[in-house]
């Protein structure tokens, strides 16, 4: 089966990737690592550079997991892209990184993570970055 990983070049995205590798090893799953930007000009901070994507490939190759890496710029919201892929494919689950939000931030229009958690028809694992990693980013 496949696990979708919502990857961003942030401590939270790295935490999601790390956890998904463990899941893949534990269950023999393939990873679909997805990096999404709703627009390309200017690119959003969540959009990985070629260098960052190459680092992901090298890491996954070293881990020995099967994976596909997709970078999408189709004008869709990242949550829409990930939810759509989960519906199209027979996935075991989705792994996403989440960050701490203030109470006011939680009241604003929903984040991509919140939408994925609430709307996905499959299990979703939400992973936080370790405290020391968040301080670096």
C-alpha positions in Angstrom: 0.0 0.0 0.0 1.0 3.6 -0.2 1.4 6.4 2.4 1.0 10.0 1.2 3.5 12.4 2.9 2.8 16.1 2.8 6.3 17.4 2.6 7.5 20.9 3.1 11.1 22.1 3.6 10.4 23.0 7.2 11.1 21.2 10.5 7.5 20.0 10.5 7.9 18.6 6.9 11.1 16.9 7.9 9.3 15.3 10.9 6.5 14.0 8.7 9.1 12.5 6.3 11.0 10.9 9.2 7.8 9.4 10.6 6.6 8.2 7.2 9.9 6.3 6.7 9.4 4.5 9.9 5.8 3.6 8.8 7.1 2.4 5.5 9.7 0.2 7.1 7.1 -1.2 9.6 4.4 -2.0 7.1 6.3 -2.4 3.8 4.5 0.5 2.3 5.6 2.8 -0.6 5.7 6.5 0.0 4.2 9.2 -2.2 6.0 12.3 -1.1 4.0 15.4 -2.2 5.3 18.9 -2.2 2.6 21.4 -3.2 2.4 25.1 -4.0 -0.9 26.7 -5.1 1.1 29.1 -7.3 4.5 29.4 -8.8 5.0 33.2 -8.9 6.3 34.0 -6.4 6.8 30.4 -5.0 5.5 29.8 -1.5 7.9 29.1 1.3 6.5 25.6 1.4 7.7 24.8 -2.1 10.9 22.8 -2.1 13.9 23.8 -4.2 15.7 21.4 -6.5 18.4 21.1 -3.9 15.9 20.3 -1.1 14.2 17.7 -3.3 17.5 16.0 -4.1 18.2 15.8 -0.4 14.9 14.1 0.1 15.7 11.6 -2.7 19.1 10.9 -1.2 17.6 10.3 2.2 14.9 8.0 1.0 17.4 6.1 -1.2 19.7 5.6 1.8 16.7 4.4 3.9 15.9 1.8 1.2 12.2 2.6 1.0 10.2 2.6 -2.2 8.9 6.1 -3.0 7.6 8.5 -5.6 8.3 12.2 -5.3 5.8 14.7 -6.8 6.0 18.4 -6.8 2.7 20.0 -7.8 1.9 23.6 -8.9 -1.6 23.4 -10.4 -3.3 26.3 -8.6 -5.0 24.0 -6.1 -4.8 24.4 -2.3 -2.3 21.9 -0.8 -5.1 20.3 1.2 -7.2 19.8 -2.0 -4.2 18.2 -3.7 -3.4 15.7 -0.9 -7.1 14.9 -0.3 -7.6 14.4 -4.0 -4.6 12.0 -4.3 -5.8 10.1 -1.3 -9.2 9.6 -2.9 -7.7 8.5 -6.2 -5.3 6.0 -4.8 -5.7 3.1 -2.4 -3.7 4.6 0.4 -3.1 3.3 3.9 -2.9 6.8 5.3 -1.5 10.3 5.2 1.4 11.7 7.2 1.6 15.5 7.7 3.7 17.8 9.9 1.9 20.3 12.1 3.1 23.4 13.9 1.9 25.0 17.1 -0.8 27.6 16.4 -2.0 30.3 18.8 -5.7 30.2 19.9 -6.4 33.2 17.6 -4.6 31.4 14.7 -6.9 28.4 15.2 -10.0 30.6 14.8 -8.9 31.9 11.4 -9.7 30.1 8.2 -8.6 26.5 8.5 -5.1 25.4 7.8 -4.2 22.8 5.3 -3.4 20.4 8.1 -6.7 20.9 9.8 -8.6 20.3 6.6 -6.7 17.1 5.9 -7.3 15.9 9.5 -11.0 16.6 9.3 -11.8 15.7 5.7 -9.6 12.7 4.8 -11.4 9.3 4.5 -8.3 7.5 5.5 -6.2 7.6 8.7 -4.0 10.7 9.1 -1.0 10.9 11.3 -0.1 14.4 12.4 3.6 14.8 13.5 5.1 17.7 15.4 8.8 18.7 14.9 10.9 18.1 18.0 11.3 21.2 20.0 15.0 21.7 19.2 14.3 21.3 15.4 11.5 24.0 15.5 13.9 26.5 17.1 16.3 26.1 14.1 13.7 26.8 11.5 
